[in-house]
Amino acid sequence: MPNRYWLTLSTYLTDLAQLILVNRSVICWSDHINLVVSNAPSTLSKAPIPWFRVHIILINDPGRLISVHLMHTALVAGWSGVLTLYELIIVDPTDPVYNPIWRQGCYSLPFASRLGVSRSLYDWSLGIDLNNKPSWTYETVLLAHIVLSGLLIISSLWHWSYWDIEVFIGVGTANLVLDLNRIFGIHLSLASILCYGFGFAHLTGYFGPGMWTSDSLGIVGSVRFVKPSYSLLGLDPFCYGVISSNHIVAGFVGICIGLWHVSSRPGPLIYKLLSMGNIEGVLCSSLASVLFTALINTSLMWYGSVSTAIELYGPSRYHWDNGYFSLELERRSTSSYGSLFLKQAWEQVPEKLVLYDYIGCNPSKGGLFRSGPMLKGDGVVQNWLGHPTFEKGSLALTVRRMPAFFETFPVLLIDQGGTLRADIPFRRAESRYSIEQTSVVVFFSGGLLSGTEYSSASVVKGYSRKAQFGEIFTFERTIGLSDGVFRTSPRGWYSFSHCALTLLFLLGHLWHACRALFRDLWTGVASITPYQVEYGRNEKLGDETTLWLG
């Protein structure tokens, strides 16, 4: 047998590296998670393979590195297409106001709608009247993603089979090398071109549908063209123009920097300081960038922003905590009180606002271990009963609403000054403010029970309990087999999943940073020996008898 050995690129293992330098023996795979070395000392007869051994073969194999990246992109694109298809099958578009897509648990459709796709081939939309029929619909989007996934899988298989491609050739030496600085420039240039095109063409409507825009209350949401804004006015929290202008400026700057990295060469000092020749350092830096991106997207989704519209993802928990929609409803009803009766003022309130002011739409009410859409908890909203107004004589009372993280909460009726006037006591023998004793009545404005008044204590107590949850609705509980336990919205699921990804990216960043900074210490390989396993030096990695002469 020729004096050769096969190295699996695990140069980070001390025993294995020493074995290669001392004994040139044949290494083959065994049935166990070990490397069996023939003709080796007993102390080095077995070199353990780390748990990440599968990924080691990709470090110095650019062809198959491209292959796994293509397969990863194919899985993401295919997952998006299949998920969109599933959501289109189960979604009920008949009532976009009381039964929106975010209460039905749709995860992919809101993101497609945010990018300007808001209509189906079956002639329904998200409550938007579109005069023209756009070319991009939900069905064409999912079909494009599935076709793209198939093409990427075929390309991945080709690159895995034909991995030995001579495209990574050094300019000065004509050797097979990975010019990581130039690869970075190519990636940055391509990504910047896509970023610039998205801002200049897609968002502005020059060659695209625009994006979903709405007001701060989530009432007038629709797909619109976004004009870039380059002034300081763009710092306003509800300015959509900075989204398109940011993509245009970032894309232009990225293209310039990317081309500069492709055409220029770094000096020896900065090359060594930034570890530009170490692929572990490159992976560490790239993980830092996606860590930052995932953290920003998680924060924007959970805390709310103009890019995460309420009509698509539902309200945030801070809308409920701050009484955002209840204050707006009160303002709208009282501002019209001078010219209209209170009942008529509540009848003119937008129904979307009424639904938002309900604790069942709060993403923090649903636990992370309660699977399923929101309607599986309380049911499908059928009707709004109306806004309850409680009265004790001439005093108008309001029910203290349940905080987000409470499962139970006492029923407290307070006046405008915050003084307790009535309640439902835990111990009726010691009660002083019970509804029976205080003779509280309830009056409904707007909704099905508009103009109705109840004075029966049992009825008043029932509606006061429901008023803890905000506006009062009737539900259809048989359709989704509702169990009465609140679920979170896609806003909550997105925030949780990407927060977990952020943690994984952080751990990956630290892991690969340590491997890049302390490589010599981890491997036990002297500074003069890594050339033996340098990519491109030998036709067969680690085998000096196959020295590359080209």
C-alpha positions in Angstrom: 0.0 0.0 0.0 1.5 3.4 -0.9 2.6 5.6 1.9 -0.4 7.8 1.9 -3.0 8.9 4.4 -6.4 10.4 4.0 -7.0 13.5 6.1 -10.6 14.6 6.8 -9.5 18.2 7.4 -9.8 17.8 11.2 -6.6 19.7 11.7 -8.1 21.0 15.0 -7.5 17.7 16.8 -4.2 17.6 18.5 -3.7 13.9 18.5 -4.6 13.6 14.9 -2.4 16.4 13.8 0.6 14.9 15.7 -0.1 11.5 14.3 0.0 12.9 10.8 3.3 14.6 11.4 4.9 11.6 13.1 3.5 8.6 11.4 2.3 8.6 7.8 -0.2 5.8 8.0 -3.5 4.9 6.3 -6.6 6.3 8.0 -10.0 4.8 7.3 -13.4 5.1 8.8 -14.7 2.6 11.3 -18.2 1.7 12.4 -17.7 3.6 15.6 -17.1 7.4 16.0 -13.3 7.0 15.8 -10.6 7.1 13.3 -8.7 3.8 13.1 -5.1 4.2 12.3 -3.1 1.3 11.0 0.6 0.8 12.0 0.3 3.4 14.7 1.4 3.3 18.4 -1.1 1.9 20.8 -1.5 5.3 22.5 -2.5 6.8 19.2 -4.4 3.9 17.7 -7.7 5.8 17.8 -8.3 9.5 17.3 -11.8 10.6 18.4 -13.8 12.5 15.9 -15.7 15.6 17.3 -19.4 16.0 17.0 -19.0 18.6 14.3 -17.0 16.1 12.1 -19.6 16.3 9.3 -18.9 19.9 8.8 -15.2 19.6 8.7 -15.1 18.2 5.2 -16.5 21.5 3.9 -13.9 23.9 5.3 -11.4 23.5 2.4 -13.8 22.3 -0.2 -15.3 25.3 -2.0 -17.3 23.3 -4.5 -19.2 21.4 -1.8 -19.4 24.5 0.4 -21.3 26.2 -2.4 -23.5 23.0 -2.6 -24.6 23.1 1.0 -25.3 26.8 0.8 -27.5 26.2 -2.3 -29.3 23.4 -0.5 -29.9 25.6 2.6 -31.4 28.3 0.4 -33.5 25.7 -1.4 -34.9 24.4 1.9 -35.8 28.0 3.0 -37.5 28.8 -0.4 -39.3 25.5 -0.4 -40.5 25.9 3.2 -41.8 29.3 2.4 -43.7 28.1 -0.7 -45.2 25.0 1.0 -46.2 27.0 4.1 -47.9 29.6 2.0 -49.8 26.9 0.2 -50.9 25.4 3.5 -52.1 28.7 4.8 -54.0 29.4 1.6 -55.8 26.1 2.1 -56.9 26.7 5.7 -57.4 30.5 5.7 -60.9 31.9 5.7 -60.9 35.3 3.9 -64.6 36.0 4.2 -64.3 38.4 7.2 -61.0 40.3 7.1 -62.2 42.6 10.0 -63.2 40.3 12.8 -61.4 37.2 11.5 -58.1 38.6 10.1 -55.2 36.3 9.0 -53.2 37.0 12.1 -56.0 35.6 14.3 -56.0 32.5 12.1 -52.3 31.8 12.7 -51.0 32.7 9.3 -47.2 33.1 9.4 -46.2 33.4 5.8 -49.1 35.4 4.3 -48.4 38.5 6.4 -44.8 38.7 5.1 -46.0 38.3 1.5 -48.6 41.0 2.0 -46.0 43.3 3.6 -44.0 43.1 0.3 -47.0 44.2 -1.7 -48.9 40.9 -2.5 -52.4 41.2 -1.1 -54.6 39.4 -3.6 -55.4 35.8 -4.5 -56.1 34.2 -7.9 -59.6 33.4 -6.4 -60.4 37.1 -6.3 -60.2 37.8 -2.6 -57.9 40.2 -0.8 -57.2 41.4 2.7 -60.2 43.7 2.8 -58.8 45.9 0.0 -60.6 46.9 -3.1 -58.2 46.6 -6.0 -59.3 48.0 -9.3 -56.6 46.3 -11.4 -55.6 42.6 -11.1 -51.9 42.5 -10.2 -49.6 40.0 -11.8 -48.2 38.8 -8.4 -50.7 36.9 -6.3 -50.3 34.6 -3.3 -50.5 31.6 -5.6 -47.9 32.8 -8.1 -45.6 33.7 -5.2 -45.8 30.2 -3.7 -45.3 28.7 -7.1 -42.2 30.8 -7.8 -40.7 29.8 -4.5 -41.3 26.1 -5.1 -39.8 26.3 -8.6 -36.9 28.2 -7.2 -36.4 25.6 -4.5 -36.3 22.8 -7.1 -33.8 24.6 -9.3 -31.6 25.3 -6.3 -31.7 21.6 -5.3 -30.6 20.5 -8.8 -27.8 23.1 -8.7 -26.7 21.9 -5.2 -26.5 18.3 -6.4 -24.5 19.3 -9.4 -22.0 21.2 -7.3 -21.7 18.3 -4.9 -20.9 15.9 -7.7 -18.6 18.2 -9.7 -16.8 19.8 -6.7 -13.4 19.9 -8.3 -13.9 23.1 -10.3 -10.9 25.3 -11.2 -12.4 28.7 -10.6 -10.6 29.4 -7.3 -7.2 30.2 -8.9 -4.9 32.7 -7.4 -4.0 35.6 -9.7 -0.3 35.7 -8.8 0.5 32.1 -8.2 -2.1 30.3 -10.3 -2.7 27.9 -7.4 -6.1 26.8 -6.1 -6.8 29.2 -3.3 -9.7 30.7 -1.5 -9.4 34.4 -1.8 -11.7 35.3 1.1 -11.3 39.0 0.7 -12.4 38.9 -2.9 -15.2 36.4 -2.0 -16.4 38.9 0.6 -16.4 41.7 -2.1 -18.4 39.5 -4.5 -21.0 38.7 -1.8 -21.3 42.3 -0.7 -21.7 43.5 -4.3 -24.4 41.1 -5.1 -26.3 41.7 -1.9 -26.0 45.5 -2.3 -27.3 45.3 -5.9 -30.3 43.4 -4.5 -30.7 46.0 -1.7 -30.5 48.9 -4.1 -33.0 47.3 -6.5 -35.4 46.6 -3.8 -35.4 50.2 -2.5 -35.3 51.9 -5.9 -37.7 49.7 -7.9 -39.8 47.5 -5.6 -40.7 49.9 -2.8 -41.0 53.1 -4.9 -43.3 51.4 -7.5 -40.9 52.1 -10.3 -40.8 48.4 -11.1 -42.7 46.8 -8.3 -45.9 46.8 -6.2 -44.7 48.9 -3.3 -45.2 47.8 0.3 -48.0 47.6 2.9 -48.5 50.9 4.7 -50.9 52.0 7.3 -51.5 54.5 10.1 -50.6 54.2 13.7 -54.0 52.7 14.5 -54.0 50.0 11.9 -57.2 51.2 10.1 -56.3 52.4 6.6 -53.7 49.7 5.7 -53.1 49.0 2.0 -50.4 48.5 -0.5 -48.9 51.8 -1.6 -45.8 53.2 -3.4 -43.3 54.6 -1.0 -41.4 57.8 -2.0 -37.9 58.0 -0.6 -37.2 60.5 2.1 -33.7 61.9 2.5 -34.5 64.6 5.1 -34.3 64.7 8.9 -38.1 64.4 8.8 -37.5 60.7 8.2 -36.5 60.3 11.8 -40.2 60.4 12.6 -41.3 56.9 13.8 -44.2 56.8 11.3 -42.2 57.8 8.2 -42.2 55.1 5.5 -39.9 57.1 3.2 -36.8 56.2 5.2 -37.3 52.5 4.4 -36.9 53.0 0.6 -34.2 55.7 1.0 -32.2 53.5 3.4 -32.2 50.6 1.0 -31.1 52.9 -1.9 -28.3 54.5 0.1 -27.1 51.3 1.7 -27.2 49.5 -1.6 -25.2 52.2 -3.3 -22.5 52.4 -0.6 -22.4 48.6 -0.4 -21.8 48.3 -4.2 -18.9 50.7 -4.0 -17.3 48.9 -1.0 -17.8 45.5 -2.6 -16.1 46.5 -5.8 -13.3 48.0 -3.8 -12.8 44.7 -2.0 -12.8 42.8 -5.3 -10.2 45.1 -7.0 -7.9 45.9 -4.1 -5.6 43.8 -1.9 -5.1 44.3 1.9 -1.8 44.9 3.4 0.1 42.2 5.4 -0.6 43.9 8.8 -4.4 44.3 8.4 -4.6 40.9 6.7 -3.1 39.3 9.8 -5.0 41.4 12.3 -8.4 40.6 10.8 -7.4 36.9 10.0 -8.6 37.3 6.4 -7.0 34.0 5.5 -8.9 32.1 8.2 -12.3 30.8 7.2 -13.2 30.4 10.8 -12.7 34.2 11.2 -14.9 34.8 8.2 -17.6 32.6 9.6 -17.3 34.4 12.9 -17.8 37.8 11.3 -20.7 36.7 9.2 -22.5 35.3 12.2 -22.0 38.6 14.0 -23.8 40.4 11.1 -26.8 38.0 11.1 -26.9 38.2 14.9 -27.4 42.0 14.7 -30.0 41.6 11.9 -32.0 39.0 13.8 -31.9 41.1 17.0 -33.1 44.2 15.2 -36.0 42.3 13.5 -37.0 40.7 16.7 -37.2 44.0 18.5 -39.1 45.7 15.7 -41.6 42.9 15.6 -42.2 42.7 19.4 -42.2 46.4 20.2 -43.9 47.4 17.0 -42.8 49.6 14.1 -44.1 50.9 10.7 -42.7 47.8 9.0 -44.8 45.5 11.2 -48.3 46.6 10.4 -51.1 45.9 12.9 -53.4 44.6 10.1 -50.9 41.9 9.2 -49.4 40.8 12.6 -51.9 42.0 15.2 -51.3 44.5 18.0 -48.3 44.4 20.3 -48.6 43.9 24.0 -47.7 47.5 24.6 -50.9 48.6 22.9 -52.9 46.9 25.7 -50.5 47.9 28.5 -50.8 51.5 27.6 -54.5 51.5 26.8 -53.6 52.8 23.3 -56.8 51.7 21.6 -59.1 52.3 24.5 -58.0 55.9 24.8 -58.5 56.3 21.0 -62.0 54.9 21.3 -62.8 57.1 24.2 -61.5 60.2 22.3 -63.5 59.4 19.2 -66.7 58.8 21.2 -66.4 61.9 23.4 -65.3 64.2 20.6 -68.6 63.5 18.8 -70.7 63.8 21.9 -71.4 67.5 21.3 -73.3 66.8 18.1 -74.4 63.2 18.4 -75.7 61.0 21.1 -73.2 58.7 22.8 -74.9 55.6 21.3 -74.6 57.0 17.8 -71.0 58.1 18.4 -70.0 54.5 19.3 -71.8 53.2 16.2 -69.5 55.2 14.0 -66.3 53.7 15.6 -64.3 51.6 13.1 -64.7 47.9 13.8 -61.0 47.3 13.5 -60.3 49.5 16.5 -62.9 47.6 18.5 -61.2 44.3 17.8 -57.8 45.6 18.7 -59.1 46.7 22.1 -59.6 43.1 23.2 -57.2 41.2 25.4 -57.5 38.1 23.2 -55.5 40.0 20.5 -52.6 40.6 22.9 -49.6 38.4 21.9 -48.3 38.2 25.5 -51.5 36.5 26.7 -50.7 33.3 24.9 -48.1 31.0 26.3 -45.2 29.7 24.1 -46.3 26.1 24.8 -49.8 26.7 23.6 -49.8 25.7 19.9 -52.3 26.8 17.4 -53.9 30.0 16.2 -55.6 32.6 18.3 -59.1 31.4 17.3 -58.3 28.1 18.9 -58.4 29.8 22.3 -61.5 32.0 22.3 -63.1 31.1 18.9 -64.0 33.0 15.8 -65.4 36.5 16.5 -69.0 36.8 15.3 -70.3 40.1 16.6 -69.5 43.0 18.8 -72.1 43.3 21.5 -71.3 47.0 22.2 -69.3 49.2 24.6 -70.5 48.7 28.2 -71.0 51.7 30.4 -71.6 51.0 34.0 -73.4 53.5 36.2 -74.0 53.9 39.9 -76.6 56.6 40.2 -75.1 59.6 38.5 -71.5 58.2 38.6 -70.1 56.6 35.4 -67.9 53.6 36.3 -65.3 51.6 34.3 -64.0 48.1 35.0 -60.3 47.8 35.8 -58.9 45.8 33.0 -56.8 42.7 33.4 -53.0 43.1 33.0 -51.4 41.1 30.3 -49.6 38.5 32.5 -52.5 37.8 34.9 -54.7 34.7 34.5 -57.2 35.9 37.1 -58.0 39.4 38.3 -60.6 40.9 40.7 -63.5 42.7 39.2 -63.2 46.3 40.3 -65.4 49.2 39.1 -63.8 52.6 39.6 -64.9 56.1 38.8 -63.0 58.7 36.8 -61.0 59.7 39.9 -59.8 56.1 40.4 -61.9 55.5 43.5 -63.4 52.0 44.0 -67.2 52.2 43.9 -68.2 48.6 43.3 -66.7 45.1 42.9 -67.5 41.4 42.9 -66.2 40.3 46.4 -64.4 37.1 47.1 -66.2 36.8 50.5 -69.7 38.0 50.2 -70.3 38.0 54.0 -67.8 40.9 54.3 -68.6 42.8 51.1 -69.4 46.5 51.1 -69.2 47.3 47.4 -70.9 44.4 45.8 -73.0 45.1 42.7 -76.1 44.0 44.6 -75.5 46.5 47.3 -74.5 49.4 45.1 -77.2 48.8 42.4 -75.0 49.1 39.4 -76.5 49.1 35.9 -74.9 48.6 32.6 -75.7 50.4 29.3 -74.5 49.4 25.9 -73.5 51.8 23.1 -73.0 50.5 19.6 -72.9 46.9 18.5 -75.7 44.4 18.7 -77.0 45.6 22.1 -76.8 49.3 21.3 -79.2 51.2 23.5 -79.9 48.3 25.8 -79.7 48.7 29.6 -79.6 45.9 32.2 -80.1 46.3 36.0 -80.2 42.6 37.0 -77.2 42.0 39.3 -76.4 38.6 37.8 -76.4 40.1 34.2 -74.4 43.1 35.3 -71.8 40.9 37.0 -71.5 38.7 33.9 -70.8 41.7 31.7 -68.4 43.3 34.2 -66.3 40.1 34.1 -66.2 40.2 30.4 -65.4 43.9 30.4 -62.1 43.0 32.1 -61.0 41.7 28.7 -61.8 45.0 26.9 -64.6 45.1 24.3 -67.2 42.3 24.5 -67.8 40.0 21.6 -69.7 36.8 20.7 -67.6 33.8 19.5 -68.2 30.7 17.4 -66.3 28.1 19.3 -67.1 24.9 17.4 -65.2 25.8 14.2 -61.7 25.8 15.7 -62.5 23.5 18.6 -61.7 26.3 21.0 -60.6 25.4 24.5 -60.8 28.8 26.2 -57.0 29.2 26.6 -55.5 32.2 24.9 -52.9 31.8 22.2 -50.3 34.2 20.9 -50.3 35.8 17.5 -47.7 35.5 14.7 -46.0 38.5 16.2 -45.3 36.5 19.3 -44.1 33.5 17.5 -41.8 35.5 15.2 -40.3 37.4 18.1 -39.7 34.2 20.1 -38.2 32.2 17.2 -35.9 35.0 16.1 -34.8 35.7 19.7 -33.8 32.1 20.0 -32.0 32.3 16.6 -30.2 35.4 18.0 -28.9 33.4 20.9 -27.7 30.6 18.6 -26.0 33.1 16.4 -24.3 34.6 19.4 -23.0 31.2 20.6 -21.9 30.4 17.1 -20.1 33.7 16.8 -18.2 33.1 20.1 -17.5 29.5 19.1 -15.9 30.3 15.8 -14.2 33.4 17.2 -12.4 31.2 19.7 -11.5 28.7 17.0 -10.1 31.5 14.9 -8.1 33.3 17.6 -6.7 30.3 19.4 -6.3 28.0 16.4 -2.7 27.1 17.1 -3.4 26.4 20.8 -6.3 24.2 19.9 -4.7 22.1 17.2 -1.2 21.8 18.7 0.2 22.3 15.3 3.4 24.4 15.1 3.4 27.5 12.9 5.6 25.8 10.3 3.4 22.8 9.8 0.0 24.0 8.6 1.3 24.3 5.0 1.0 20.5 4.8 -2.8 20.8 4.9 -3.1 24.0 3.1 -5.8 24.0 0.4 -4.3 24.0 -3.1 -0.8 22.9 -2.2 -1.4 19.3 -3.0 -3.9 17.7 -5.4 -4.9 15.4 -2.5 -5.1 17.3 0.8 -2.3 16.5 3.1 -0.5 14.2 0.6 2.9 15.7 -0.4 3.4 13.0 -3.0 0.7 14.7 -5.1 2.3 18.2 -5.0 0.5 20.6 -7.3 2.9 21.8 -9.9 0.6 23.9 -12.1 
